[in-house]
Amino acid sequence: MKIAVFTKNRVNPAYGAARLGAERAAAQLGAQVVHFVPEAADDAVEQSAMLERAVAERFDAIAIATTHPTQLNAAIREVNAAAIPLVGFISRSTEGAWDSFIGSDDYALGGALADYLFARMAGAGDIVIVEASAHATTSIDRARGFRDAAAKHPAIRIVGGCYGAYQYEAARVAMTQLLEETASVDAVLAANDVMALGALAALDAAGRKALVVGVNAIPDAIAAIKRGTLLASTDFNAMNLGAIAAECAIRRARGETVPREIMLPTEIVDSRNVSAWDRPYAARSCMEWNTALQTGEK
């Protein structure tokens, strides 16, 4: 059996982890994974063309983290017309018949991370929010969680925000400009670790200090937590999501019934528990299928 696994880019380490997770799950089930990754990061046009190619090549199943909530809809309809099992993971699309979706609650994640940060600010201070883009569904929900949490704290002020495209350099540049325009920044809520690290680089270059948190618990973020430069991350575990999505797609292709949705739990990672994540992706384990069903089946 051969399945197609679609991720958004090769620049975000979390997607490399998702590909590794998919390969591990497929190997355990005697299946083969073929990866489809746009050459241009997050390119919906290129991903759509790749999806059409996978349909033409008649893969047994498809697992996809979509680059855009609407721009792949036509290609998704082609997958449905070909009756190829289709599993989404990490990010959602607005149309199509999906056999399952594997993700985490981004809104709850954002609220919990913000509450954690505000507790360490004693409930007062000036914050900025670094989002991915105006159409990245995971970032939209996390930022909504950030803002709703801030609304519960009268002494927390959102003094600015910027977009970092879920990439280090874009976030560094955007944060550099924001710092030039914003006198007071006590903390930064970033929608992923790569952008959090870009924000830290901009703060360092400007000679300024702030508490910074991110999402994904990537190895570079874990190293930054150990150094004391990054306050915390959240284990939005892309490797687990990729593994469970691949297994779900394989099981569906074999005719099994699968849950319509599996939402995996997340955990805040800071100096108190960082040792549990202090290893490269290759040395991290993947969640088992039965564990995923017990903790996240909807």
Stockholm file with secondary structure:
# STOCKHOLM 1.0

chainA/1-298         MKIAVFTKNRVNPAYGAARLGAERAAAQLGAQVVHFVPEAADDAVEQSAMLERAVAERFDAIAIATTHPTQLNAAIREVNAAAIPLVGFISRSTEGAWDSFIGSDDYALGGALADYLFARMAGAGDIVIVEASAHATTSIDRARGFRDAAAKHPAIRIVGGCYGAYQYEAARVAMTQLLEETASVDAVLAANDVMALGALAALDAAGRKALVVGVNAIPDAIAAIKRGTLLASTDFNAMNLGAIAAECAIRRARGETVPREIMLPTEIVDSRNVSAWDRPYAARSCMEWNTALQTGEK
#=GR chainA/1-298 SS CEEEEECSCSSSHHHHHHHHHHHHHHHHTTCEEEEECCSSTTCHHHHHHHHHHHHHTTCSEEEECCSSSSTTHHHHHHHHHTTCCEEEESSCCSSSCCSEEEECCHHHHHHHHHHHHHHHTTTCEEEEEEESCSSCHHHHHHHHHHHHHHTTCTTEEEEEEEECTTSHHHHHHHHHHHHHHCSCCCEEEESSHHHHHHHHHHHHHTTCCCEEECSSCCHHHHHHHHHTSSCBEECCCHHHHHHHHHHHHHHHHTTCCCCSEEECCCCEECTTTGGGGCSCGGGSCCCCHHHHHHHHBC
#=GC SS_cons         CEEEEECSCSSSHHHHHHHHHHHHHHHHTTCEEEEECCSSTTCHHHHHHHHHHHHHTTCSEEEECCSSSSTTHHHHHHHHHTTCCEEEESSCCSSSCCSEEEECCHHHHHHHHHHHHHHHTTTCEEEEEEESCSSCHHHHHHHHHHHHHHTTCTTEEEEEEEECTTSHHHHHHHHHHHHHHCSCCCEEEESSHHHHHHHHHHHHHTTCCCEEECSSCCHHHHHHHHHTSSCBEECCCHHHHHHHHHHHHHHHHTTCCCCSEEECCCCEECTTTGGGGCSCGGGSCCCCHHHHHHHHBC
//
